Amino acid sequence: MYTIQHEDVWIESTEPLSWVQKYNREYNYSDLAINQPMYSDYQPTYLQFHLSSETTLQSINMKIKYANRLTRAQVRYCKVCKYDEKKKEWHTIKHNIDKESKTINVSLQSTGSYCVFVNHYWYSTFTQRLADEYPLWSKVRQDSESTGQQFLNFFGMELEDIKDYLDWVQEQKYISTADIHTLDWVQLYKIPNIKPSDNIKLLTKNNHIEIPVLETLKEFFYNDRNQGGIIDYREMNLYTVQKYGDILLQITQDDNSTEIAITPIDYHIWNTFDEFGLLLGVQRMHLEKNADFKERILDVFRYPAGSHDIGLTNGIARELNLIQRKDRSNKKLIWKDDSKDFLLKNKSGKHIDTRTLRIDNQPLQPKKFHMDEYSNIRIFALNTGKEHEISFIYGIKKYQLYDKNDEEFHKILFESDGQATPTLLNWVEYINTVAPVMWDHFKWDEGYWDTIDKQLTGLGYIPNMWDSNIDIWKDYQLDSNI
């Protein structure tokens, strides 16, 4: 099988093929057969794909992404059609909708040109409910094709759009149903002072391709081309969903033309996942997508943080995104056949904390796995007949700051003559600054820092060559009443 992965489409074919997404204006879009019923006004979208191959007849599976391109109603009533080059006609083909991944899925038997058509005048589920308010004997109530119902259908379509939006808002209240496909990161460009009346033209700097200027927020969030930018004339900002790089901004004011190159910066759009993160004290990382951020938020409960050993590991891993649940190809670690052992090959050689192994977010008992001398982990077969998702924490080791038994780490902190290394000095300064335990401290010939020893004095220091022998102090007991 041959696979093509793109932000707009996923294609799997039995033979090699090439594809291009392009709206072909030379095709026939008039007198469409799909527009013959009364309640139909199908128009082509820019979700048009042209597949070509030396092997015309072959099995092809295609998933067309519609997130931030089509609304729920548009997807609900859309049709996928193939263009017949000889007859100059579009023919409907079967498709299904994957609401979770927000894709339009089609199974094809040949290459050619395919397009998603959107119905701009469908028969709304609300229309008959509106018509039911009329008397039983009236034609408007009895006949869906009556002039009265055709009139009411415009209001029914609006009510259906509103219901879709309210349903979406309701879903955002729960992290399990929140929309991970909503926009999270876009590009922001600072622009000079311009007015809506000015003639504005946007071009990519590298190849001078024109970028559409969008007029409304709805176009920005739902755009079948997934292209263009919107201008905020109050703040003088330009926002784009796509990463165009540097853009040439051409401004025409009173017959005077100016061209300015503008540079983008990453801009975060606050959404429902940031609200959940705020409630649980989890901050979104730079350029972190909704799906990954959602997993880190849920890790608050899967890997609870705390001041104890495993709690520190969990907290550090969550904040540094070290909870591994994907392989090198960025695919989820899925155990497809649990009648066979699952082998985790540790090619990186980084430390894996076996206490953090999870099967479907549930802890794995020590008897259920084995780690060899190369840190490869074999999870024994469960024989449940189900698929499982694997996760674990890697790359974290914790040390005591003063442990002579750990020679390798001791050399990092102390010189051969017992003096503190610059690494230890930096760590102590950081600890005293970020997490001080004492109210304050004096810096004499020693750099004091906070620690916990057997005498519970809470005092320690960094030794250096000028220190006197401290053996006379080893039996000293601190009187906390002084």
Secondary structure, DSSP 8 states (H G I E B T S, - for coil): -EEEE-SSEEEEESS--EEEE---TTS--SS-GGG-SSS--EEEEEEEEEEE-S--EEEEEEEEE-TTTS-HHHHHT-EEEEEETTTTEEEEE--EEETTTTEEEEEEEE-EEEEEEEESS---TTHHHHHTTS-TT-HHHH-TTSHHHHHHHHHHHHHHHHHHHHHHHHHTTSTTTS-TTS--EEEEEE-----TTSEEEEEETTT--EE-EE-SHHHHHS-TT---EEEETTTTEEEESS---SEEEEEEETTEEEEEEE-EEEEE---HHHHHHHHHT----TT--HHHHHHHHHHHHHS---SSHHHHHHHHHHHTT-EE-B-TTS-B-EE--TTS-EEE--SS---EEEEEEEETTEE--GGGEEE-TTS-EEE----SS--EEEEEEES-----SS-TT-HHHHHHHB-TTS-B-HHHHHHHHHHHHHS--SS----SSSEEE----TT----EEE--TT----GGGTT----TT-
